[in-house]
Amino acid sequence: MTIPQNSFKRALLEGRQQVGLWCSLPGSYVAEAVAGSGFDWLLFDTEHSPGDPLTVLSQLQAVAPYAVSPVVRPASNDTVLIKRFLDIGAQTLLVPYVQNADEARQAVAAMRYPPAGVRGVSGLTRATRFGRAAGYAERASEELCLLVQIETVEALASLEEIAAVEGVDGAFIGPADLAASLGHVGEPGHPDVVAAVEDAIRRIRACGKPAGILTPDTAFAERCITLGTTFTAVAIDVGILARTSEKIAAQFKSK
């Protein structure tokens, strides 16, 4: 038995656009329902949702039969959390709030076994197919993908240094937190925020790394793709549920 290939990582390396859906609802049933919708990747969030390694495990299992790539966001750049998500089979992680090159190197180290990193070793995890994946320890890093979030003024100032860290496979702009850091909390569409996001995309691409973003604004998502984002999340599951249910209720209550 071999290590599963990370098709998401390969797509990024080949420069193929990957359109994603942000999943804040922690249920496996919802994950399976959207897995066949046609998105290239699903982001399972545990930073701003009640998700945790156990709920993510069920989500990974639910979407495994589908042609969609799961990406997991840990709650923080924490070595133990990263280890737990890797051990349950996550191959691509989006690590939030990376402020500088040292924090990027910390995330890389958490993704790799010694001597290249500090990831703890266990031979009987879901990631190793419970000990059946030949050569997992030696080859794991080939299929793991690390994305880091750029979401503060400090991170923007260190963007090139962060992107240059060996083992960082892509950089993701977080518009909501970036807006707050720029003094426009709750206003991701503010002209200053939009300008900073667009400039960051250009800078990431100039570094030769894939750039990503989340925006439910269709026009801005298309603008970001034009500027060069390679992994672009265009909707959030809980947002779809809340806003669509409101529209249906309003349609009938207005009669």
C-alpha positions, 0 to 999 in steps of 0.5 A: 500500500502506498501513500495517497497522492496529494492532488491539491499540491500537484495542482498548485505546482502545475498552476491549475486554478483550484476553486474551494468551499469553506466548511465551518459546519463541523458535521460529516454529513454536511461535508459529504453533502457538499463533497460532490458539488464540484469544488476542487477543495474543501476547507475544514475550519477549526479556528473559527468553528467548533471543529476539532480533530475528532470532527475533522476525522469524520469529515475526512472519512466522509469525503474520501470517496469523492474527487475533492481535496480536503484542506484543514485549518488548525486553530493555531500554529501549534505543533501538537495540533498540527501533529494530530491533524497530520496523524488522522490523514490531513495532507494539506494544512492552512496555518493561520496567523503566520507573522514572520519567517520564524513562525513559518519555519515553526510550521514547517518543522511541525510538518516534518519528522526529525531531523528535518523537523519535530513531528512526533512519530507513530507508525499506526495512524490513519495517515500511515494506513495503520502501518500499511503505507510502505515508506510513509516516514521517509516519503510523507513530506512529498505529499504534505502541503503547507499553506500559511495565512498572511493576515496582519500588517506585520505579516505583509511587511514580512511577506517575501521572507515568509514566502521564501521559507523552504517548505512553505507551499503557498500563502493565503490572504485573510481579508477579514483579519487583515481589515482589522489589522489595517484599522477597518474591522468588519470592512473587508471591502474597504478600498485600503483593504482591497488594495492591500490584498491585491498587492499581496497577491502580486507579491506572492506570485512574484515570489514564485509561490501560489496565492490563495484567498477566501471571498464570497464576493463573486466579482472580487473572487474573479478579480483575485483569480485574474491577479493570480490566486491559484487556490480561491475559496468562493463561498462558506457553507454556513453563509450559504445556509443562513443567507439562502434560508433567509431569502426563502423565508422572506419570499413566502412571508412577504406574501 
